[in-house]
């Protein structure tokens, strides 16, 4: 690489300083015939010639002397001034102006090459010096030289104060032993003096943190943070070219470039984005300087363009439209996300110059420019995301370089000042705030009211796939802009750190940059009253160093007095705060967080107020024979024992007042009705009914604040009020929500509630069990999940997402789906056949629905009818399926039957023990006979001992399909026949349990047991006699598959002894 770079340097020097001919002009003459042709008449060769010429000029402009390579005495030949002189003398500027002004018409693909040429010509050039006359430049250079000499004299004067004399030049070294025994050395005689000793020690303690090197391969070629000094002739030539370019070529070129960037053309590279925004910023700054110089001074004689003071800003309108702002904001955000800080640097410079240009447009004498400026400011300040981005850039600075630091502080300074001025002029400024929110998409309406008041179901099938989906969306809303709230975002510790880092370069900063720092610190300390953020040791030391030294600011500097006064006021305020808050002495060592700021400001921790919620709803545990009166007595007893008699008395007083008002109203209503009836009958008419209306609601007003709090927080009092017919007014349950007695509550009902309270006040409620108190009879209400809850959570109680978003229309069915009434044994086959037919009809309906291609309305109507029919069938399910005759029996009959059952069981056991075992062969034969008999009786007579258990299992199994139900039932029946014990010899003598009558013992429902393994079911079926017809329902794919053979299992199952299969072989 160094050899290639050195060759490029020699190549550029030869092209620019060739003696025999002017190479650049000859290259232009060669390309002129192709340039003169219209675009539609050019061939590929002509386009190639034009492109080759522009790339040649681009290379000449971009080649520069590499700092780490020997220059070989070619500094002047390779300088920017030499390049500008050659471009002006050899008509390159004229060519560039011609192509730029006709871009988009005669030239289409040359915009990016022109951008690179302009970028390499103007980068690093001080715009303000460009519009100075020769005398002004000489004066400015003299002022800079004088300032540098003054700074040097100040440094020498500081050094002489502590410099050693000629008689004390011998070396000195001091050894200091610390508390930890570590030795430190300080050399120099100045360390013996009291004013410099501690400074010398502190300076020796300084630790320079190693800085991470950021890799930027394009930094040297595309760096625009270094300034270029031009000669007088080069300055004049570049200024003339810039003026002509602003007048004719700026709008066409940058409009064409912006469109290419928006559509992401292939010729636009990543580096061209940075060049585009930097050039926009540079030329906008040049336009402002041109206007300012021509406004204050007479036009120089060598400026050919006639500039009018009232000229419009239309010359740079191409970069002041909404499309440019959108592109700029998108590029800034992308640079932040990708951490491309050089690109962000260019975009921040562009944004700052746009704001400054708009600010001058607002002060233009032309009314059109003022309206445009106001519109632009409104659009820029309308988006709160722009505000947050500026604050985020300022807070996020971390060693990105001085150029980036200067750009971000300038942008924050300009944006904050302009926004403050604009918000002061527009008091009703509205901004659009965007926040991320968890938003659930659900149906807009499940039902709508028809004209006659009937509810009509709405078909929202198109939105069904979007239901129960939780998305993160941008919620936008407009709100009134509060500048103090926005300025508070800048007053953070990170923002202070950024400006503090800039102020550390105070020796290299100009007056504008120093003023920027001063304005920010003044806003933080006094306008926002957040001086605590500046109370940190390093910041206080920096302000002290600026004024008192050593190596401080020059007293002759323009900003010295401003910083001196600010430091004095800041130190004075800090000492006063130290007296108020001694804890600040410790906090001087650390950065401040929000809680620390609040504590140092007010002397206490910030209190966070939590929203008060009502207590959980209670209810009285249900019990047989427990009526409303007893429930009131339980709650009253619990309140009295809890020493809440005052609350019970308040409820009684409200009820007494309500009974009086409601009785009076009912009496007045009766008398009014009788009067109207009498008047109508006197006229000979027949009165069918008199509408007397409803009484007004009675508000239960708390007697005092204690009662008011108890009404909201005491769950037992709220339960008593609900039992006494009190209700909340409205849906919200807050501290201020009133309780009322509705108008439909009769006086008699209120009177009964009041009498119940009085009864249990005099004689407290007592439980039959001494260990149970009234508080034990209360429990929390288990709320059933409603449609709203399911739609908000999207989950069932099991934690799975509910796919059925239709809900159940607030109908809670008592029994599960697909429940069947008890069928007789001989009807089992017909039930299976009916299920097969139903499934076949269902499949046929689905297929026909797909083939017919019905529209959404017809499909929704069909689904609605099917759902209504299913709901109607479920509503008809009564408890007679679960209630048997034995439920009518009383407790004596129940215990009598149970005693008889136990006696028969004992007799059977004794008989078996007496008989004993009479040989292995007889036993095996007996087992075979018993198995055959039991298997024949399985389908017709299932053991009554499992009836109750099967019923419980059936109630717990909901939503199972019919195939699985029948298969499991068959498996259960077969396994039951094979697992009978030896104690069941006499099947006819067994007595059914009391939960089922004798008449229904033969009728057994298909039950669903726990699922059995397929291998076990197959093995069981293989051992059944051939005379038994057992039908197992399975899928189509499993009907022809051979059943696997089960391995031998243990003989003991659930406490029963199972005979070995080997007995059958004997």
KANOR-V494737 format. One line per field, one symbol per residue. burial: # if it has 16 or more other C-alpha atoms within 10 Angstrom, else .. Layout:
burial=???
This chain:
burial=.....#.###.##.##......###.##..#..##..........##.###..##.##.######...........############.#.###.##.###.##.##.###################.#####...#............##..#...............................#..####....#..##....................#.##....#...#########################.##......#...####################..#.................##.##.###...##..##.##..##....######################.#....##.###.###.######.#..########......#############.###.##.....#####......####...............##...#..##............#.#..##..##############..#......##.###.######....#######..##.###.##....###....##..##.##..#...#..#......#..##..##...##..##................###........############...##.##.###.###.##.###.##..#...#...#.................#.####.#....##.###############.###.........#####..###..#########.##..##.......###.##........#..######......#..#.........#.#.#.....#..#...#...........................#.............#..#......#.........#......#......#...............#..#..###.###.#######..#..##..#..#....###################.........#######....#########......######..#.....#.##.........#...............#.......
